Amino acid sequence: MIEKFEIRSALTTLVMFAAMVTTGMMTSAFAESHPTLKNEPVQVDQMPEKNELIVAYYGRPGVKSLGVLGEHSIGQLKPMIKKKAAEYAKVTGKHVRPGFDIIYGLASAAPGPRKDYIIHLNSKKLLPYIDAAENEGFVLFLETQLGKHMPQDAIHHTLKYLKHHNVHLAVDPEFEVSNLNVRPGKKIGRVEASWINQVQAIMDKYMKENGIKEKKILLLHMFRHTMVEHKEQLRHYDNIDLIFNLDGHGSPKLKVGIYNAIYSKKYADKVAGGFKLFFKEDHPMMSPKQVMGLEHAQGTKVKYPPKLINYQ
């Protein structure tokens, strides 16, 4: 039986922010049975580093409806994230880097003055998080929801923050409506691999021009294969690492099934995996051991363990 996969939506208006929950359906490909998994998860030499994980809290500063990061102050968040990271360190024996996963370009239900359906986060609100992350040794992701922008255009708003050594970028195709006559949220968006290659090329050029030596991460959110089309055409850049992040809430069986389908052996040697959990919507909440493929979750098991785990 095909199960419903409830997905996170971050639509807002310019006047009042509100989360709008939409619903997606698993495709028949996701509903197919998976082969029996071995007792131990497959270990793949992925980024960030072979023996390293990232555990981040997700949301929009000051907006409680969009995730745990918006429900607490920076001072409150730091020990909470460190505690969650320590849970993963305990069960994996790996070095775990805590992080902030921030919605920078937020999809809106109203077109706004630029008619692009996007609200950018004010730098005065963002910089304290960048500074706190740097002081604590945290990773920080800046996510761009696309609205009317294509990712290679939207990414220009966040490039300047790459000068901070702890800042990385993310693209969420869910609210992309660049070629549609509807507002974000009316249809599940998608991006082409060629567009993401252009994003990487833009990042690569900016990093070289500004003497940025460290590697950067480009995080791609998805909960359907079709959200990133022609993935086999994705290019590899030596200074940029890609992560496929499973971004949807539901039962552990459903989440693991979709993760294993999206993050298959075909991609496990080329990109890193990401797994998102929802404090309020996931029932029951998966344990760190289940997320990392060390224990079964409702009869199924993560095959290729993620390198990024984020909580909304």
C-alpha positions in Angstrom: 0.0 0.0 0.0 1.3 3.4 -0.9 1.6 5.6 2.2 1.2 9.3 2.4 4.4 11.3 3.0 3.7 14.5 4.9 6.1 17.2 4.0 7.3 20.3 5.6 6.2 23.6 4.1 7.6 27.0 5.0 5.3 29.4 3.2 4.6 32.8 4.8 3.1 36.1 3.9 4.9 39.4 4.3 2.6 40.3 7.1 2.4 37.2 9.2 4.5 34.0 9.1 2.8 30.7 9.2 3.8 27.1 8.3 1.5 25.5 5.8 1.6 21.7 5.7 1.2 20.0 2.3 1.0 16.4 1.4 2.9 14.3 -1.1 2.5 10.7 -2.2 5.2 8.0 -2.4 5.7 6.9 -6.0 5.4 3.3 -6.9 9.2 3.1 -7.0 9.4 4.0 -3.4 6.7 1.5 -2.5 8.7 -1.4 -3.9 10.2 -3.8 -1.5 13.9 -3.4 -0.6 16.5 -6.2 -0.4 17.4 -7.6 3.0 20.1 -5.4 4.6 23.2 -6.6 6.3 23.6 -6.4 10.0 26.1 -3.6 9.7 25.6 -0.4 7.7 27.8 0.1 4.6 30.6 2.5 5.3 31.4 4.9 2.5 34.2 7.4 2.3 32.1 10.5 2.1 32.3 14.1 3.1 32.5 16.0 5.4 35.3 13.7 6.5 35.5 9.9 6.8 35.0 9.9 10.6 32.9 13.0 11.0 29.2 13.8 11.2 27.2 17.1 11.3 24.1 17.4 13.6 22.2 20.7 13.0 19.0 22.4 14.2 16.8 23.9 11.5 14.6 26.9 11.2 14.2 30.6 10.7 15.5 32.9 13.5 12.5 34.3 15.4 9.8 32.3 13.6 8.5 29.6 15.9 6.3 27.9 13.3 9.3 27.1 11.0 11.3 24.8 13.2 13.2 24.4 16.5 15.8 26.9 15.7 13.2 29.7 15.6 11.7 28.6 19.0 14.8 29.4 21.1 17.4 32.1 21.5 21.0 31.5 20.5 22.0 31.0 24.1 19.4 28.4 24.6 20.2 26.6 21.3 23.9 26.1 21.8 23.6 23.5 24.7 20.6 21.8 23.1 22.5 21.2 19.8 25.6 20.1 21.7 23.6 17.6 23.7 22.0 16.2 20.5 25.4 16.0 18.8 26.8 14.1 21.8 24.1 11.5 21.4 25.4 10.7 18.0 29.0 10.8 19.1 28.2 8.2 21.8 26.5 5.7 19.5 28.9 6.1 16.5 32.3 6.9 18.0 32.7 9.6 15.4 33.6 13.3 15.7 30.3 15.2 15.5 30.1 18.9 14.6 27.0 20.7 15.8 25.3 23.2 13.5 22.7 25.8 12.6 20.6 25.1 9.5 19.0 28.5 8.7 16.3 29.4 6.2 17.8 32.5 4.6 15.6 32.9 1.5 12.1 32.1 2.7 9.2 31.3 0.3 6.2 33.6 0.7 2.5 33.3 -0.2 2.7 36.9 -1.3 4.9 38.1 -4.3 6.5 40.9 -2.4 8.0 44.1 -3.8 10.4 42.1 -6.1 7.6 39.8 -7.3 9.8 36.8 -6.5 7.9 35.3 -3.6 11.0 35.3 -1.4 11.8 37.1 1.9 15.5 37.3 2.6 16.8 37.2 6.2 18.1 40.5 7.4 21.9 40.4 8.0 21.5 41.9 11.4 19.5 38.9 12.4 21.8 36.5 10.7 25.3 37.7 11.7 24.8 36.8 15.5 24.3 33.2 14.4 27.3 33.2 12.2 29.4 34.7 15.0 28.0 32.2 17.6 28.7 29.3 15.3 32.2 30.4 14.7 32.9 30.9 18.4 31.4 27.4 19.2 33.0 25.6 16.3 29.6 25.0 14.7 28.7 24.5 11.0 26.2 26.9 9.6 24.0 26.3 6.5 22.2 29.1 4.7 19.2 27.7 2.8 17.6 29.3 -0.2 14.0 28.5 -1.0 13.6 29.5 -4.6 10.2 31.0 -5.4 10.5 32.6 -8.8 14.3 32.3 -8.8 16.3 29.6 -10.5 19.0 28.4 -8.1 21.9 29.8 -10.1 20.3 33.3 -9.6 19.1 32.8 -6.0 22.6 31.7 -4.8 24.1 35.2 -5.5 22.4 36.5 -2.4 24.3 34.1 -0.1 27.8 34.0 -1.8 29.2 36.8 0.4 28.7 34.7 3.5 31.0 32.1 2.2 33.9 34.3 3.4 33.0 33.0 6.9 34.9 29.7 7.1 32.0 28.0 8.9 29.2 28.9 6.4 27.9 26.5 3.8 24.9 26.7 1.4 21.7 24.8 0.8 19.1 24.8 -1.9 15.5 23.7 -1.3 13.6 23.0 -4.6 10.2 22.4 -2.9 9.0 26.0 -3.5 10.5 26.6 -6.9 7.9 28.1 -9.3 10.3 29.8 -11.7 8.4 28.8 -14.8 4.9 28.4 -13.4 2.0 30.8 -13.0 1.3 29.8 -9.4 2.7 30.9 -6.0 5.1 28.6 -4.1 3.4 25.7 -2.4 0.8 25.1 -5.1 3.0 22.6 -6.8 6.1 20.7 -5.7 9.1 22.4 -7.3 12.2 20.8 -8.8 15.7 21.7 -10.2 17.8 20.3 -13.0 21.2 18.8 -12.4 22.5 21.4 -14.9 21.2 24.2 -12.7 23.0 22.7 -9.7 26.2 22.4 -11.7 25.9 26.1 -12.5 25.4 26.8 -8.8 28.6 24.9 -8.1 30.5 26.7 -10.8 29.4 30.1 -9.4 30.5 29.0 -5.9 33.8 27.7 -7.2 34.5 31.0 -9.1 33.6 33.1 -6.1 35.7 31.0 -3.7 38.8 31.3 -6.0 38.4 35.0 -6.6 38.1 35.6 -2.8 40.9 33.2 -1.7 38.6 30.8 0.1 40.7 27.7 0.6 38.5 25.4 2.7 35.9 23.1 1.2 32.3 24.1 1.1 29.1 22.1 1.3 26.1 22.4 -1.0 23.1 20.8 0.6 20.2 19.7 -1.7 16.8 19.1 0.0 14.5 16.5 -1.5 11.8 14.0 -0.6 11.1 12.8 -4.2 13.5 11.7 -6.9 12.0 14.3 -9.3 12.9 17.2 -7.1 16.5 17.0 -8.5 16.2 15.8 -12.1 18.9 14.0 -14.1 21.1 13.5 -11.0 23.5 11.4 -12.9 24.6 14.6 -14.6 25.7 16.3 -11.4 29.4 17.4 -11.7 32.0 17.1 -9.0 34.1 20.1 -7.9 37.1 19.4 -5.7 36.3 22.3 -3.3 32.5 21.6 -3.1 30.8 18.6 -1.5 27.2 17.7 -2.3 24.7 16.3 0.2 21.3 14.8 -0.7 19.1 15.6 2.3 15.9 13.6 2.9 13.5 16.4 3.9 10.1 15.1 4.9 8.3 13.8 7.9 6.4 10.6 8.5 6.8 7.1 10.1 10.3 5.7 10.5 9.4 2.9 8.0 8.4 5.5 5.4 11.3 7.8 5.9 13.9 5.0 5.8 12.3 3.5 2.7 12.4 6.8 0.8 15.9 7.6 2.1 17.2 4.3 0.8 15.5 4.8 -2.5 16.9 8.3 -3.1 20.3 7.7 -1.5 21.1 4.4 -3.2 24.5 2.8 -4.0 24.4 4.7 -7.3 25.0 7.9 -5.4 26.5 6.8 -2.1 30.1 6.9 -3.5 29.6 10.3 -5.1 27.7 12.5 -2.6 26.9 12.4 1.1 23.6 11.6 2.6 21.5 13.8 4.9 18.5 12.8 7.1 16.0 15.2 8.5 13.9 14.6 11.6 10.9 16.6 12.9 10.4 17.0 16.6 6.6 17.6 16.3 5.6 15.6 13.2 7.6 12.4 13.3 5.8 9.6 15.2 7.7 7.9 16.6 10.9 9.8 16.6 13.8 7.8 15.3 16.7 7.2 17.6 20.3 8.1 16.6 21.0 4.4 16.3 18.1 4.0 13.9 19.1 7.1 11.9 22.7 5.7 11.5 21.6 2.3 10.4 22.8 0.6 13.6 19.3 -0.6 14.5 16.1 -1.4 12.6 13.2 1.1 12.5 9.8 -0.6 12.1 11.3 -3.5 10.3 13.6 -1.5 7.9 17.1 -0.2 8.2 19.2 2.7 6.8 21.6 1.2 4.3 24.1 4.0 3.7 24.4 6.1 6.9 24.0 9.9 6.6 26.8 12.4 7.2 24.3 15.2 8.0 21.4 14.9 10.4 19.2 17.9 10.9 16.2 18.5 13.2 13.3 20.8 12.6 
